[in-house]
């Protein structure tokens, strides 16, 4: 079954703009509990195309040290889904950029999947990325709820994902496909290798129905630029977390970071 | 020996990897090909007669199986029932853990893997993994919480002597949960040439089932040995400690569908169930997802995993295997929470009564005996999962 969802900010964005899209990730509650709106405003003002807000979790197995530590700090600061939704309650009065929530399934299960989707809809979250919720379980148990509230579920593919499975994921995805750049957790700084380019090429040649954003290991202009040659854009996470840690959350600082990635 | 690998009926895993509402494979896409490769091949590999022959031979000649079923006369007299000890502590490397690592290293070889990664809590699984890697000439990396590396130093030294690289897990509580996170991250980073040998009946399907099958040799032997000694195959109780629950899964396996046999699982209550320093998962937890399966999990209201505590590094885990969650959920198992104090006393008690120093993990199983309301006609088998040499410094400090 091919899923279909009514349009939202993510599908609208890809309809308008097909290349060099920049999606920036930050962890809610890091560096300080109340930084969420400040960072959102900063990223929007700096001209990023999408924003991914991390829902902190105690055991983020797909993440490297930088995002692990930001998750730990955010939890220490008292961040929770309830707090995050409260912070986002009126953000749509000033924030128009598409927003995704990224995190692990257990906090969402405890919050209640329906309640979660309802809250996403209420505050204006457009999509969700839950790496440890496998596609078959999502389809069997949660797809209907997500669709009822118009929330996109973004799926990942990796260099090891078979062509057959990629076709299946493409058929069941809306919005975009998150291409994990290499066999790794987040935060790699090794650059883009030849085997990675071969994988990017292979996926590009598959002519999927969904646009693709490349993430994991995208940390500077060079890696962003390379990713954009093969996909519709790229996702930066750990590098931005390090920047927030070292240079703070001011609009100037965020604009400077986005500038170094883009130009 | 065929029956070791035969599926049980009503408590068997479904083809999607569930025990009742627990289990499954909640894994990021990065691990999907690895786990799927294992899921598609593990039953076939294990059913292969050549595999069976090699597995059984190594269990006999290398591990030292069958392990004795020992009638503990003085302990029996003390608790007022007939108590047998299944002597897994006499396995090579000193605990039941090697039953699983022998099986998994043979699976890894048949999958063409060159490197093994593992997590360890008390270090027993790490030692058992390092041992089979040395035996088969495979590279071995073991993640261990840095707090556990301190309190189980002899096992760290043993792993290194066996040629393994021991890497400290420094995140979170720096114990078993965090070592498991690090091992999973390592596997994500090295998906093609590495096999992850999980040490307990936890993790994404098919691990809980595969590990339970490898450990099921424990209950297979118990039945035969008990029959030879008493003329009955079924005891009234089988008692085992549960961290993740691999020795319990192995000791329970062939009794799962024998309702006359009560299955008793003991969890670590630490300083007390309500003390805030505990690892008594079924008493304190609720359903959630950890390390790839839906199980019962100690967590906050917001779904953050709680840091567990136990004096025993092997039980210091915030979840339990999905099979055990199902046994708890259905009432098939009786779950007891045993404090540090009760476990330590039980350890000293067994040492003086029977001349056997048990691992502190195992002592949690022994500590349940006085609480079970045993009567003189009861026949009880306790899975003596490991020996206590590694715990001598903890025991001596406690004196």
Interface residues (C-beta under 8 A of the other chain):
Chain A: X57 X58 X59 X61 X62 X64 X68 X72 X75 X80 X81 X82 X104 X105 X106 X107 X108 X109 X110 X111 X131 X132 X133 X134 X137 X155 X156 X157 X158 X160 X161 X162 X165 X180 X183 X184 X185
Chain B: X24 X25 X26 X27 X28 X29 X30 X32 X33 X34 X171 X172 X177 X181 X184 X185 X188 X189 X190 X191 X192 X287 X288 X289 X290 X291 X292 X297 X299 X301 X302 X303 X304 X305
